[in-house]
Structures are given as C-alpha cells and as structure tokens.
Amino acid sequence: MKKHKAEARWNKGLKDGNGEVKTGNGAVQAKYTYASRFGDSNSGTSPEELIGAAHAGCFSMFLSALMGNENLSPEYVETKANVYLGEKDGGPLIEKIELTTEARVDGLDNDKFQELVQKAKDGCPVSKALASVPEITVQATLKE
C-alpha cells in the first residue's frame, strides 16, 4: 500500500482567516481563503478545486490504463473538471462534478471509447472515493 501525504493549515476565523495546503512532496502548495472557496475571489484555491484536479488526473490516468489493456496507446487524454459546491441541510455540499474529457487514440472507435470512458468513471479510485457526490457526469470526445 502506497501512502500519500498532504497537509493544511488554517489561521484565524472562518471569514477573516486564510490557509495553505500542500502535498507531502511539496509539488503543490497553494493558499486558500473563505472568499476563494465561497465567493468570487480568484486569490487562492479551494478544497473543491483540488478535488477537481485530483479527479481529472485520476480519471485521465485510469482511462489511459484501460486503453493500454486494449493494446492501445493514446497520444493524450485531457480531462477538465467542474465541481459544484452548493448547500444542503444548512451546510456546504459538493452537489455535482462534471468531467469533460478528450483523447486522441489511433485505432479506437467512438463506441469502444465511450465504453472505456464509463469504466474509467466508475473505476478510478478518486471516483470511488467521491461516491457520495449526488451526480457525476462525463462528456467525452474522441479526436481524430
């Protein structure tokens, strides 16, 4: 079992505070605030943005692995994520994640591609970890 580490520090109160998240190896280090999470500020990141990045990365890798199982090697798989933070029962809730993926793969037809996309959506470890999100969608385009 491989252990991955991350850490976060939050300073002060919810609305007047600020924080920083970073990965254990230091590759990612970002600031976040109440405004960057709940408001219109672009001055930092948010946990939901980081979840989106993790989901997009995991999905892309998993889809590539599924293609490899079919003896196909993608030129690329690019995935973008929109993570929607709403409210339920008076508290914040991730209500929806939209993945949009695009790939260029020689020798792969669109029907097989869409089948692999669904397997990746259901099988990637981050998708499994996010199983409590009420709605996760994937729109997939196979480029020629």
QUIRAPE-V42543 format. One record per residue. N is the residue number from 0. RES is the residue in one small letter. SS is DSSP state (h for helix, s for strand, l for the rest). PSI is psi in whole degrees, -180 to 180 (none if undefined). OMEGA is omega in degrees with one decimal (999 if undefined). Layout:
n=N res=RES ss=SS psi=PSI omega=OMEGA
n=N res=RES ss=SS psi=PSI omega=OMEGA
This chain:
n=0 res=m ss=l psi=128 omega=178.7
n=1 res=k ss=l psi=131 omega=179.2
n=2 res=k ss=l psi=130 omega=175.4
n=3 res=h ss=l psi=139 omega=-176.5
n=4 res=k ss=l psi=152 omega=173.1
n=5 res=a ss=s psi=163 omega=178.0
n=6 res=e ss=s psi=159 omega=177.7
n=7 res=a ss=s psi=147 omega=174.5
n=8 res=r ss=s psi=134 omega=176.2
n=9 res=w ss=s psi=133 omega=-178.6
n=10 res=n ss=s psi=132 omega=175.6
n=11 res=k ss=l psi=-157 omega=-176.9
n=12 res=g ss=l psi=178 omega=-175.6
n=13 res=l ss=l psi=-55 omega=-173.1
n=14 res=k ss=l psi=-25 omega=-179.9
n=15 res=d ss=l psi=5 omega=-176.3
n=16 res=g ss=l psi=-177 omega=176.5
n=17 res=n ss=s psi=163 omega=-178.4
n=18 res=g ss=s psi=179 omega=177.6
n=19 res=e ss=s psi=138 omega=174.6
n=20 res=v ss=s psi=149 omega=174.4
n=21 res=k ss=s psi=152 omega=178.1
n=22 res=t ss=s psi=158 omega=-176.7
n=23 res=g ss=l psi=-33 omega=-179.4
n=24 res=n ss=l psi=-2 omega=177.4
n=25 res=g ss=l psi=2 omega=-178.4
n=26 res=a ss=l psi=-32 omega=178.5
n=27 res=v ss=l psi=129 omega=176.7
n=28 res=q ss=s psi=122 omega=-175.0
n=29 res=a ss=s psi=149 omega=176.5
n=30 res=k ss=s psi=154 omega=174.6
n=31 res=y ss=s psi=155 omega=-178.4
n=32 res=t ss=s psi=173 omega=174.0
n=33 res=y ss=h psi=-44 omega=-178.2
n=34 res=a ss=h psi=-37 omega=179.8
n=35 res=s ss=h psi=-21 omega=179.3
n=36 res=r ss=h psi=-45 omega=-172.8
n=37 res=f ss=h psi=-15 omega=-176.0
n=38 res=g ss=l psi=-153 omega=-176.5
n=39 res=d ss=l psi=8 omega=-176.8
n=40 res=s ss=l psi=139 omega=173.5
n=41 res=n ss=l psi=23 omega=-175.3
n=42 res=s ss=l psi=0 omega=-180.0
n=43 res=g ss=l psi=-172 omega=-179.3
n=44 res=t ss=s psi=-167 omega=175.3
n=45 res=s ss=l psi=158 omega=175.1
n=46 res=p ss=h psi=-36 omega=-179.3
n=47 res=e ss=h psi=-37 omega=176.6
n=48 res=e ss=h psi=-40 omega=177.9
n=49 res=l ss=h psi=-37 omega=175.3
n=50 res=i ss=h psi=-42 omega=178.0
n=51 res=g ss=h psi=-44 omega=178.7
n=52 res=a ss=h psi=-42 omega=179.1
n=53 res=a ss=h psi=-42 omega=-178.5
n=54 res=h ss=h psi=-46 omega=179.4
n=55 res=a ss=h psi=-42 omega=179.5
n=56 res=g ss=h psi=-45 omega=-179.9
n=57 res=c ss=h psi=-46 omega=-179.2
n=58 res=f ss=h psi=-46 omega=-179.2
n=59 res=s ss=h psi=-44 omega=179.0
n=60 res=m ss=h psi=-42 omega=-177.9
n=61 res=f ss=h psi=-42 omega=178.1
n=62 res=l ss=h psi=-41 omega=176.7
n=63 res=s ss=h psi=-41 omega=178.5
n=64 res=a ss=h psi=-41 omega=177.9
n=65 res=l ss=h psi=-38 omega=176.4
n=66 res=m ss=h psi=-41 omega=177.1
n=67 res=g ss=h psi=-36 omega=176.6
n=68 res=n ss=h psi=-21 omega=177.6
n=69 res=e ss=l psi=13 omega=-177.6
n=70 res=n ss=l psi=35 omega=177.1
n=71 res=l ss=l psi=145 omega=179.2
n=72 res=s ss=l psi=109 omega=-178.0
n=73 res=p ss=l psi=145 omega=169.9
n=74 res=e ss=l psi=-42 omega=174.8
n=75 res=y ss=s psi=157 omega=167.9
n=76 res=v ss=s psi=121 omega=-179.3
n=77 res=e ss=s psi=126 omega=-177.4
n=78 res=t ss=s psi=135 omega=174.7
n=79 res=k ss=s psi=148 omega=-179.1
n=80 res=a ss=s psi=136 omega=168.3
n=81 res=n ss=s psi=124 omega=179.9
n=82 res=v ss=s psi=122 omega=-176.1
n=83 res=y ss=s psi=120 omega=178.1
n=84 res=l ss=s psi=117 omega=178.3
n=85 res=g ss=s psi=-151 omega=-177.9
n=86 res=e ss=s psi=142 omega=175.1
n=87 res=k ss=s psi=135 omega=179.1
n=88 res=d ss=l psi=37 omega=175.6
n=89 res=g ss=l psi=8 omega=-179.9
n=90 res=g ss=s psi=161 omega=-179.8
n=91 res=p ss=s psi=148 omega=-178.5
n=92 res=l ss=s psi=134 omega=170.4
n=93 res=i ss=s psi=112 omega=-174.3
n=94 res=e ss=s psi=-29 omega=-172.6
n=95 res=k ss=s psi=144 omega=170.8
n=96 res=i ss=s psi=127 omega=175.4
n=97 res=e ss=s psi=122 omega=172.9
n=98 res=l ss=s psi=136 omega=173.9
n=99 res=t ss=s psi=120 omega=-175.6
n=100 res=t ss=s psi=150 omega=179.3
n=101 res=e ss=s psi=141 omega=179.6
n=102 res=a ss=s psi=152 omega=171.6
n=103 res=r ss=s psi=118 omega=-175.2
n=104 res=v ss=l psi=114 omega=176.4
n=105 res=d ss=l psi=136 omega=174.9
n=106 res=g ss=l psi=10 omega=-178.9
n=107 res=l ss=l psi=126 omega=176.7
n=108 res=d ss=l psi=163 omega=-173.3
n=109 res=n ss=h psi=-38 omega=179.9
n=110 res=d ss=h psi=-46 omega=178.4
n=111 res=k ss=h psi=-39 omega=178.0
n=112 res=f ss=h psi=-48 omega=-179.3
n=113 res=q ss=h psi=-36 omega=176.3
n=114 res=e ss=h psi=-45 omega=179.2
n=115 res=l ss=h psi=-36 omega=177.3
n=116 res=v ss=h psi=-45 omega=179.6
n=117 res=q ss=h psi=-39 omega=176.8
n=118 res=k ss=h psi=-39 omega=178.5
n=119 res=a ss=h psi=-41 omega=178.8
n=120 res=k ss=h psi=-42 omega=-178.5
n=121 res=d ss=h psi=-28 omega=-169.5
n=122 res=g ss=h psi=-17 omega=-177.6
n=123 res=c ss=l psi=142 omega=-175.5
n=124 res=p ss=h psi=-35 omega=179.9
n=125 res=v ss=h psi=-38 omega=174.5
n=126 res=s ss=h psi=-44 omega=179.0
n=127 res=k ss=h psi=-40 omega=179.5
n=128 res=a ss=h psi=-26 omega=-178.3
n=129 res=l ss=l psi=21 omega=-175.8
n=130 res=a ss=l psi=-22 omega=-179.5
n=131 res=s ss=l psi=-8 omega=176.9
n=132 res=v ss=l psi=126 omega=-174.3
n=133 res=p ss=l psi=-33 omega=-177.1
n=134 res=e ss=s psi=126 omega=172.6
n=135 res=i ss=s psi=123 omega=-179.8
n=136 res=t ss=s psi=158 omega=175.3
n=137 res=v ss=s psi=128 omega=170.6
n=138 res=q ss=s psi=124 omega=-172.7
n=139 res=a ss=s psi=137 omega=178.3
n=140 res=t ss=s psi=128 omega=175.2
n=141 res=l ss=s psi=118 omega=-178.6
n=142 res=k ss=s psi=147 omega=176.6
n=143 res=e ss=l psi=none omega=999
